[in-house]
Amino acid sequence: MLKSLTIKILKCLIILSAILFAAPSILLAAASTVNLTVEPGCGNGYVETGEECDDGNNNSNDGCSSSCITETGSGGGSGGGGETININIYGIESTAKINQAEINWVTNKIAQCKIKYSDTQDTLNVEKDSVYSERNHTVDLINLSASTNYYFQIHCSDNFGHTKETSIQQFTTQAEQIIEVTNVADFIAVYNQDVKAIDLSWTNPGDLNFAKVIVVRSTDFYPKNIQEGDIIYDGLANKIVDKNIVAGQTYYYTNFAYDKNNNHSSGAIALVEVPIKDEPIKEEPVVKDKPVKDDPIKKDPILIKDPVKETKQEEPIKEELVEKEQVKETPEEEKKEAIKNQDQQDKEEQIQESIIEFYTAQETIKLSEIKDEFEKNQYNALPGMNLNIKIARDKLPQIFKSIILTIIPKDAKTSNQDKNYLLQQDKTGQYFTSSIKAPLQIQEYDANFSILDNENKEITKLRHTLNVVNFGKVVNMEIASGWWEKLLLKTAQAVEKNQIYGTPINSAQVNIYQVFPGNIINKWDGKKFAQINPIYSNQNGEYGLSVPNGNYFLETKKNNYFIHRTLVFSVKNNIINQNIGLIYIPDFSIIKLLIILLILGLIYVLIRSRMDKNKVQNIEPVAGR
């Protein structure tokens, strides 16, 4: 009995040990990879070892036999012989880029080929001969238009008079990529009275493709390009001093950021009004024209009256008095009219302001307006998030000169806190755009768009609000209670309210999952939106990303912490920044050791108990007692 019990206990020990040590390996096993291959053999369209040809079928008498042997024929009619194998064209592939395309095909025999092509299917009027090696043919087409459908037909012939042409094929060139270079941030120009110069400073974009900045200065207005002013700097610095200035002059600066392909940003702008030296303006009242005694006009112009002007002035005054009396008599009508005009103005402004579009993640995500009944045209952004701003050209006034974006904190106390940018027309001519980084400070900003006429006067102003919101944080939960029930309860409540506090955890892995109708769950495709998934918290425990609106949940992992999975939540303003609390667990090896010691202790107790029981049973009773 003792032996049987011991064996059972040892079996349990072995099973538990196996589970303890093997479970992590099972959970972390890598997913298998599926390799898709083409089944080898004649007729698959690929010339393989032992084959002379492969035209993608198993038919004979087409230049490549059913056993993939090149067919050659002789003989023929009277008067001589000649090759009787017709030309066969197969394996047609076209690879199109923005302004060029490559077309490849194979013939079953040596032949001279060309293609005829055009962007109109009915008129293939452009020809180009192929470059071929034995039976493989290639044609490179250049100077094509972007985003265009092209049609082509292959024509081949051989030295024996055989000809072959394909049906009309088609390819589409890629769309031209509109490069949006991010503007410099915090571009400031300040007059330095101590050195009689202008200090300019800015923050260069952190893009990997960033190459340099060019600062252009003008005394007329903000330069839209480097030809509209004087280049005062070209390089990688983030501050310069402009010493070549004149007192009393206003200077307009535009800072263009360039990438390595020589594309440039729309331009960050700033201006400085240089004060006049010695300030002679204070003496101007004394220098003014003094009244001349003999000149009554200069002595007292009010005393000289023009009868015509006097008459014309009296009549309007009377009319104005009458109008005022009428207003006093009908204040309710005036109030109604004012309300009506204000409502009409609000509607017009709302229509105008709806033309602004905010994008992020390389224009893969269009930001949604915050639904607020008290304030319209509000958008959320994370600190430093790239923003691409677009206005359709056909929704702007027919005649205007420029568009200026001004971003300033709602509680700004000085004008130095505003940041200004030009919007420039893109290569398509359909939009005016600017690419900027959202401010780093967590607060509300006015984002106003001023549309100026040819005299640099404001035609209209489109008002928006940009809310820069906090990053999400991953923290080590600091909850005093040691009871698991209370711990889990407080954690759930904190998660639900998004109010989690504790020590920041860096390098925590945050996995994003998207939930579709029908409870279909997919891991969110970050690459599609110029981001990564999973994302890792920084040294401050911060993380955040922009996503299309929808339903999501997060799964967060970190060594020595329990895995945390949020409930499904809805994203309505394109930002994921939930706070996440992780619960620390001790070293797993210590837990293993404690469990093993506990099992050994149980085994010892069971064996000792069994031995004591057997010992009692083996004691014989004493006779006579």
C-alpha positions in Angstrom: 0.0 0.0 0.0 2.8 2.4 1.0 4.7 1.7 -2.2 1.6 2.3 -4.4 0.9 5.6 -2.6 4.4 6.7 -3.1 4.4 6.0 -6.8 1.1 7.9 -7.3 2.6 10.9 -5.5 5.8 10.8 -7.6 3.7 10.7 -10.7 1.8 13.8 -9.6 5.1 15.5 -8.9 6.5 14.7 -12.3 3.3 16.0 -14.0 3.3 19.3 -12.0 7.0 19.9 -12.7 6.5 19.3 -16.4 3.6 21.8 -16.4 5.6 24.4 -14.5 8.7 24.3 -16.7 7.1 23.5 -20.1 4.1 25.9 -20.0 6.1 29.1 -20.7 7.7 27.4 -23.7 4.3 26.3 -25.0 2.8 29.8 -24.6 5.7 31.5 -26.3 6.0 29.1 -29.2 6.4 30.8 -32.5 3.7 30.6 -35.2 4.5 28.4 -38.1 5.3 29.8 -41.5 3.5 28.7 -44.6 5.5 28.7 -47.8 3.6 28.9 -51.0 5.4 27.2 -54.0 4.6 26.5 -57.6 4.2 22.8 -58.2 7.1 21.7 -60.5 6.5 20.1 -63.8 5.9 20.8 -67.5 3.1 23.3 -68.2 3.6 25.5 -65.2 5.0 28.4 -67.2 8.5 28.2 -65.8 11.5 26.6 -67.6 13.0 24.2 -65.2 15.9 21.7 -65.2 15.4 19.2 -68.1 13.0 21.5 -70.0 13.8 23.4 -73.2 10.7 25.5 -73.0 7.5 25.9 -71.0 4.6 27.8 -72.5 2.2 27.3 -69.6 0.2 24.5 -71.2 0.5 20.8 -72.3 -0.4 21.3 -75.9 1.9 20.3 -78.8 2.3 22.0 -82.2 2.5 25.4 -80.7 6.3 25.7 -80.6 6.6 23.9 -77.2 5.6 20.3 -77.0 3.5 18.7 -74.3 6.9 17.4 -72.9 8.4 20.9 -72.9 10.7 20.2 -75.9 11.1 23.0 -78.4 9.4 22.0 -81.6 11.1 22.6 -84.9 9.6 21.6 -88.2 10.8 21.3 -91.9 9.4 20.6 -95.2 6.4 22.2 -96.6 5.0 22.9 -99.9 6.5 22.8 -103.3 9.3 25.0 -104.3 11.3 24.6 -101.2 11.2 24.1 -97.5 10.8 26.3 -94.4 10.0 26.3 -90.8 6.4 25.5 -90.0 6.3 26.4 -86.3 4.0 29.3 -85.5 5.0 32.0 -83.0 3.5 31.7 -79.5 3.6 34.5 -77.0 3.1 33.8 -73.3 4.2 34.9 -69.8 3.2 38.5 -70.3 4.0 40.7 -67.2 3.8 44.4 -66.8 5.3 46.4 -63.9 4.3 50.0 -63.7 5.7 52.9 -61.7 4.8 56.6 -61.6 6.3 57.7 -65.0 7.6 54.4 -66.4 6.7 50.8 -67.0 8.5 47.5 -67.9 6.8 44.8 -70.0 8.2 41.3 -70.3 7.1 38.3 -72.2 8.5 35.0 -73.7 8.2 33.5 -77.2 8.4 29.9 -78.0 11.1 30.6 -80.6 13.5 33.3 -81.6 11.4 36.2 -82.9 11.6 40.0 -83.4 8.9 41.8 -81.4 7.6 45.2 -80.6 4.8 46.8 -78.8 2.3 49.4 -79.8 0.8 51.4 -77.0 -1.2 54.5 -76.1 -3.4 55.9 -73.3 -6.3 55.4 -75.7 -7.4 51.9 -76.4 -8.6 52.7 -80.0 -5.4 54.4 -81.0 -2.2 52.4 -80.3 0.1 54.8 -82.2 3.4 54.6 -80.3 5.8 51.8 -81.1 8.9 50.4 -79.4 11.0 47.4 -80.3 11.8 44.8 -77.6 15.2 44.0 -76.3 15.5 40.2 -76.3 17.9 37.4 -75.3 17.0 34.2 -77.2 13.2 34.0 -76.4 12.9 36.4 -73.5 11.7 39.9 -74.4 11.7 43.3 -72.5 10.4 46.8 -73.3 11.0 49.8 -71.1 8.5 52.6 -71.4 9.4 56.1 -70.0 7.9 59.6 -69.8 4.5 58.2 -69.0 1.9 60.1 -67.1 1.1 59.3 -63.5 -2.3 57.7 -62.5 -3.0 56.8 -66.2 -4.4 53.7 -67.9 -2.2 52.6 -70.8 -3.1 50.0 -73.4 -0.6 47.9 -75.4 -0.4 45.1 -77.9 2.6 42.8 -78.7 3.5 42.1 -82.3 6.1 39.4 -83.2 7.5 38.0 -86.4 10.3 35.6 -87.5 12.5 35.1 -90.5 10.1 32.7 -92.0 7.2 35.1 -92.4 5.3 33.9 -89.3 3.6 36.6 -87.3 1.7 36.8 -84.0 0.0 39.5 -82.1 -1.7 39.4 -78.7 -5.0 40.9 -77.6 -4.9 44.4 -76.2 -3.4 44.4 -72.7 -3.5 47.1 -70.0 -1.5 48.6 -67.1 -2.0 51.6 -64.9 0.8 53.9 -63.8 1.1 54.7 -60.1 -0.2 57.9 -58.6 2.4 60.6 -58.2 3.4 60.8 -54.5 2.8 64.2 -53.0 5.7 64.8 -50.7 4.6 66.7 -47.6 7.7 68.0 -45.8 7.1 68.9 -42.2 7.7 72.5 -41.3 10.1 73.6 -38.5 8.5 74.2 -35.2 8.6 77.2 -32.8 10.0 79.6 -35.4 10.6 82.9 -33.6 12.2 86.2 -34.6 13.0 88.7 -31.9 14.8 92.1 -32.1 17.9 92.1 -29.8 18.4 95.7 -28.8 21.7 95.1 -27.2 23.4 94.0 -30.4 21.1 95.8 -32.8 20.2 92.5 -34.6 17.4 90.0 -35.0 17.6 86.6 -33.3 15.9 83.8 -35.1 15.4 80.3 -33.6 13.4 77.2 -34.5 13.2 73.4 -33.9 14.2 71.3 -36.9 11.8 68.4 -37.9 12.9 65.0 -36.6 12.1 63.2 -39.8 14.8 60.8 -41.1 14.6 62.3 -44.5 15.3 65.9 -43.2 18.2 67.5 -45.0 18.4 71.3 -44.2 16.6 74.6 -43.8 16.7 77.7 -46.0 15.7 81.0 -44.4 14.5 83.7 -46.8 13.9 87.4 -45.9 11.9 90.1 -47.5 10.8 93.6 -46.7 7.5 93.3 -48.7 5.8 90.2 -47.3 6.4 86.6 -46.4 8.3 84.9 -49.2 6.5 81.9 -50.7 9.7 80.6 -52.3 13.4 81.3 -52.3 13.0 83.6 -55.3 10.8 86.1 -53.5 13.4 87.3 -51.1 17.1 87.1 -49.9 18.5 83.9 -48.6 20.1 84.6 -45.3 20.8 81.0 -44.2 21.2 77.6 -45.7 22.1 74.7 -43.4 21.3 72.5 -40.5 21.5 75.0 -37.6 18.5 75.8 -35.4 19.3 79.5 -34.7 20.9 82.4 -36.5 21.5 86.1 -36.0 20.5 88.6 -38.8 22.7 91.6 -38.4 22.2 93.3 -41.7 19.1 95.3 -40.7 17.9 98.9 -41.0 16.2 100.9 -38.3 12.5 101.4 -38.9 12.2 98.6 -41.3 9.8 95.6 -41.1 11.3 92.2 -42.0 9.3 89.1 -43.1 11.0 85.7 -42.7 10.1 82.3 -44.1 11.8 79.2 -43.0 11.6 76.3 -45.5 12.6 72.8 -44.4 14.0 70.5 -47.1 14.2 66.8 -47.5 17.0 64.7 -49.2 15.0 64.8 -52.5 15.0 68.6 -52.5 11.3 68.8 -51.6 10.5 71.7 -49.3 7.8 72.5 -46.7 5.1 75.2 -47.1 7.1 77.5 -44.8 7.1 78.7 -41.2 6.9 82.5 -40.9 7.8 85.3 -38.5 8.2 89.1 -38.7 10.0 91.8 -36.8 9.5 95.6 -36.8 12.9 97.1 -36.1 12.5 100.3 -34.0 13.9 103.6 -35.3 17.3 104.7 -33.9 17.3 107.5 -31.3 13.6 107.5 -31.6 13.2 111.0 -33.3 9.5 110.4 -33.4 9.2 112.0 -30.0 10.2 115.3 -31.4 7.6 115.2 -34.3 4.9 117.1 -32.4 7.2 120.1 -32.2 8.3 119.9 -35.8 4.7 119.8 -37.1 3.5 122.7 -39.3 2.9 125.7 -37.0 -0.1 127.9 -37.7 0.8 131.1 -39.6 -0.8 134.2 -38.3 -1.7 135.5 -41.7 -3.2 132.2 -42.7 -6.6 131.7 -41.2 -6.9 128.1 -42.4 -3.8 127.0 -40.6 -4.6 129.2 -37.6 -8.0 127.7 -36.9 -9.3 125.5 -39.6 -12.6 125.0 -37.8 -13.5 128.6 -38.2 -13.3 128.5 -41.9 -16.5 126.9 -43.2 -17.3 125.8 -46.7 -21.0 126.5 -47.3 -21.4 123.6 -49.7 -19.7 121.2 -47.3 -21.7 122.6 -44.4 -24.9 122.0 -46.2 -24.0 118.5 -47.1 -23.0 117.8 -43.5 -26.2 119.1 -42.0 -28.6 116.8 -44.0 -26.9 113.5 -43.0 -26.9 114.6 -39.4 -30.7 115.1 -39.5 -31.2 111.7 -41.2 -29.0 110.0 -38.6 -31.1 111.5 -35.8 -34.2 110.3 -37.4 -32.8 106.8 -37.8 -31.8 106.8 -34.1 -35.3 107.9 -33.1 -36.7 105.1 -35.2 -34.4 102.6 -33.5 -35.6 103.8 -30.1 -39.1 103.4 -31.2 -38.7 99.8 -32.5 -36.0 98.1 -30.4 -37.6 94.7 -30.7 -37.5 94.8 -34.5 -33.9 95.8 -34.4 -33.1 92.9 -32.0 -34.8 90.4 -34.3 -33.0 91.7 -37.3 -29.6 91.5 -35.5 -30.3 87.9 -34.4 -31.3 87.1 -38.0 -28.1 88.6 -39.4 -26.0 86.9 -36.8 -27.6 83.5 -37.5 -26.9 84.0 -41.2 -23.3 85.0 -40.5 -22.8 81.9 -38.3 -24.2 79.7 -41.1 -21.9 81.2 -43.6 -18.9 80.8 -41.3 -19.8 77.2 -40.6 -20.0 76.5 -44.4 -16.6 78.2 -44.9 -14.9 76.6 -42.0 -16.0 73.1 -43.1 -13.5 73.3 -46.0 -10.5 72.7 -43.7 -9.3 69.1 -43.4 -6.9 67.8 -40.8 -4.9 64.6 -41.6 -2.2 62.6 -39.7 -0.1 59.4 -40.2 1.1 60.5 -43.7 -2.5 61.4 -44.7 -3.8 57.9 -44.1 -6.1 59.1 -41.3 -8.5 62.0 -41.5 -9.1 63.5 -38.1 -12.7 63.6 -37.0 -14.3 66.8 -35.6 -15.1 66.7 -31.9 -18.9 66.7 -31.4 -19.5 69.7 -29.1 -22.7 71.7 -29.1 -21.0 74.8 -27.7 -17.9 75.0 -30.0 -17.5 73.7 -33.5 -14.4 72.8 -35.5 -12.4 71.1 -32.7 -9.8 68.5 -33.3 -7.7 66.4 -30.9 -3.9 65.7 -31.4 -1.1 64.2 -29.3 1.9 66.4 -28.4 4.3 66.7 -31.4 2.0 64.7 -33.7 2.4 65.3 -37.4 -0.6 67.2 -38.9 -1.3 67.6 -42.6 -3.7 70.4 -43.3 -5.5 70.7 -46.6 -8.0 73.2 -48.2 -9.5 72.4 -51.5 -8.7 75.1 -54.1 -12.2 75.1 -55.6 -13.7 76.0 -52.2 -11.5 79.2 -51.8 -12.2 82.6 -53.2 -11.3 82.9 -56.9 -8.8 85.7 -56.3 -6.6 85.7 -53.2 -2.9 86.0 -52.6 -2.0 83.8 -49.6 -3.3 81.7 -46.7 -1.7 82.0 -43.2 -2.2 79.5 -40.4 -1.8 80.9 -36.9 -1.6 78.6 -33.8 -1.7 80.3 -30.4 -2.7 79.1 -26.9 -6.2 80.2 -25.9 -4.7 81.7 -22.7 -1.8 83.4 -24.5 -0.6 86.6 -22.8 2.0 87.7 -25.4 2.2 87.7 -29.2 5.5 85.7 -29.0 3.5 82.6 -28.2 1.9 82.4 -31.7 3.3 80.2 -34.4 2.6 81.0 -38.1 2.7 79.0 -41.3 2.1 79.5 -44.9 -0.2 77.1 -46.9 1.1 76.4 -50.4 -0.5 74.9 -53.4 0.5 71.2 -53.9 1.8 69.7 -57.2 -1.7 68.6 -58.3 -3.0 72.2 -58.0 -6.1 70.9 -56.2 -5.2 71.7 -52.6 -3.4 74.3 -50.4 -1.5 72.4 -47.8 0.9 72.7 -44.9 2.5 70.0 -42.8 3.3 70.9 -39.1 3.9 69.3 -35.8 1.3 69.8 -33.1 2.5 71.9 -30.1 4.1 70.0 -27.2 2.2 71.7 -24.4 -1.0 70.1 -23.2 -3.7 72.7 -23.7 -6.2 74.2 -26.1 -5.0 76.3 -29.1 -6.7 78.6 -31.5 -5.9 77.5 -35.1 -7.0 80.3 -37.3 -6.7 80.5 -41.1 -6.4 84.0 -42.6 -7.1 84.3 -46.3 -5.4 87.4 -47.7 -6.0 89.5 -50.9 -3.3 90.9 -53.2 -2.8 93.8 -50.8 -2.2 91.4 -47.9 -5.5 92.4 -46.3 -7.7 89.7 -44.7 -10.6 88.6 -46.8 -11.9 86.1 -44.2 -10.7 84.2 -41.1 -11.6 80.5 -40.5 -11.5 79.7 -36.8 -10.7 76.2 -35.4 -9.6 74.7 -32.1 -6.8 72.2 -31.6 -6.8 70.3 -28.4 -3.4 68.8 -27.5 -4.2 65.9 -25.2 -2.0 63.7 -22.9 -0.3 60.6 -23.9 -1.5 57.4 -22.3 0.6 56.0 -19.5 1.7 52.5 -18.4 2.3 52.5 -14.7 3.0 50.1 -11.8 -0.2 50.0 -9.8 0.3 51.4 -6.3 -2.7 50.2 -4.3 -2.3 49.9 -0.6 -4.7 47.0 0.0 -3.1 43.5 0.0 -6.3 41.6 -0.5 -6.8 40.3 -4.0 -10.5 41.1 -4.1 -10.0 44.7 -3.3 -7.0 44.9 -5.5 -8.8 43.7 -8.6 -11.9 45.8 -7.7 -9.8 49.0 -7.5 -7.9 48.1 -10.7 -11.2 47.6 -12.6 -12.6 50.9 -11.3 -9.4 52.7 -12.2 -9.3 51.3 -15.7 -13.0 52.1 -16.3 -12.4 55.8 -15.2 -9.0 56.0 -17.0 -7.6 57.3 -13.8 -4.6 55.1 -13.0 -1.6 56.4 -11.0 1.7 54.8 -10.2 5.4 54.5 -11.1 5.9 54.8 -14.9 6.9 51.6 -16.7 9.1 51.9 -19.7 9.4 49.4 -22.6 6.0 47.9 -21.9 4.6 46.3 -25.0 1.1 47.6 -25.9 -0.7 45.5 -28.5 -3.7 47.1 -30.3 -6.6 44.9 -31.5 -9.5 46.1 -33.6 -13.0 44.8 -33.1 -15.3 44.6 -36.1 -19.1 44.0 -36.3 -19.9 40.3 -35.6 -17.2 40.3 -32.8 -14.5 39.8 -35.4 -11.1 40.6 -33.8 -8.0 41.5 -35.9 -4.6 42.8 -34.8 -4.6 46.4 -35.9 -2.5 46.9 -39.1 -0.1 49.7 -38.0 2.0 49.7 -41.1 -1.0 50.6 -43.2 -1.3 53.8 -41.2 2.5 54.6 -41.1 2.8 53.4 -37.5 3.8 50.2 -35.6 1.9 47.6 -33.6 2.8 46.7 -31.0 4.0 50.1 -29.6 6.3 50.4 -26.6 6.1 52.9 -23.8 8.9 55.4 -23.5 11.1 56.1 -20.4 8.2 58.1 -18.9 5.8 55.3 -19.4 4.1 57.2 -22.2 2.6 55.9 -25.4 0.0 57.0 -27.9 -1.1 56.7 -31.5 -3.7 57.8 -34.0 -6.2 55.3 -35.5 -9.3 55.3 -37.6 -12.4 55.6 -35.4 -13.8 52.3 -34.3 -13.8 49.7 -31.5 -10.5 48.5 -30.0 -9.0 46.8 -27.0 -5.4 46.8 -25.7 -3.2 43.9 -24.4 -0.1 45.1 -22.5 2.8 42.9 -21.5 6.0 43.4 -19.4 8.3 40.9 -17.8 7.4 40.3 -14.1 4.0 41.8 -14.6 0.6 40.2 -15.1 -0.7 40.6 -18.7 -3.3 43.3 -18.8 -6.2 43.4 -21.3 -8.6 46.3 -21.4 -12.3 46.1 -22.1 -13.4 47.0 -25.6 -13.6 50.8 -26.0 -14.8 53.1 -28.7 -12.5 55.6 -30.4 -14.3 58.6 -31.7 -11.6 61.2 -32.1 -8.8 59.1 -33.7 -6.6 59.0 -30.5 -5.7 56.0 -28.3 -4.2 57.2 -25.0 -5.8 54.9 -22.3 -3.9 54.7 -19.0 -2.9 51.2 -18.2 -2.1 49.8 -14.7 0.1 46.7 -14.5 0.4 44.5 -11.4 3.8 43.3 -10.4 4.5 39.6 -9.7 7.5 38.1 -8.0 10.2 36.1 -9.9 8.6 33.0 -11.4 11.6 30.8 -10.4 10.9 31.6 -6.8 7.3 30.5 -7.2 8.4 27.3 -8.8 10.8 26.6 -5.9 8.1 27.3 -3.4 5.6 25.0 -5.1 8.2 22.1 -5.3 9.0 22.5 -1.6 5.3 22.5 -0.8 4.8 19.3 -2.8 7.8 17.6 -1.1 6.4 18.7 2.2 3.1 17.1 1.4 4.8 13.9 0.3 6.8 13.8 3.6 3.6 14.3 5.6 1.7 11.6 3.8 4.5 9.1 4.0 5.1 9.8 7.7 1.4 9.5 8.4 1.2 6.2 6.6 4.3 4.8 8.5 2.8 5.8 11.8 -0.5 4.1 11.0 1.3 0.9 10.0 3.4 0.9 13.1 0.3 1.1 15.3 -1.4 -1.8 13.4 1.7 -4.0 13.9 1.7 -3.7 17.7 0.2 -7.0 19.1 -2.0 -6.7 22.3 -0.4 -8.2 25.5 -2.1 -11.4 26.8 -4.2 -11.1 29.9 -4.7 -7.4 29.5 
